[in-house]
């Protein structure tokens, strides 16, 4: 079995008075969070910031919290891969121009209102768990007033 470690982020912004989350549409057509493999010499948060910049074009991020790592298995080229993803919660102004990294298979990037994000996001076994933790962090930081994602 092959093992992979990635880092990425959930980016929140207040746009038009509403809390929104940035999602990418991956090559399978599912909406998820930007993430990528760690490069030599990087720590996890550096990887998350670099990958977000590369995959969506956002450079101005404020780190709010580290989230619980997510682990899952998937098949790639007929081989089983055990993957661990270290996500971070970031805040952004929401005004930077979004630019999907098409050469990495990112089809689209968009801001999704907080109350709609659970309807849009793919990979529910992992991403809904991430969003539940994000909700708790946002409530604690007083960035979210309603509990319903």
Secondary structure, DSSP 8 states (H G I E B T S, - for coil): -EEEEEEEEEEEEEETTEEEEEEEE-TTS-EE--EEE--TT--HHHHHHHHHHHHH-----EEEEE---EEEEEEETTEEEEEEEEEEEEE--S-S-----GGGT--EEEEEEGGGHHHHBS-HHHHHHHHHHHHHHHHHTTS--S---
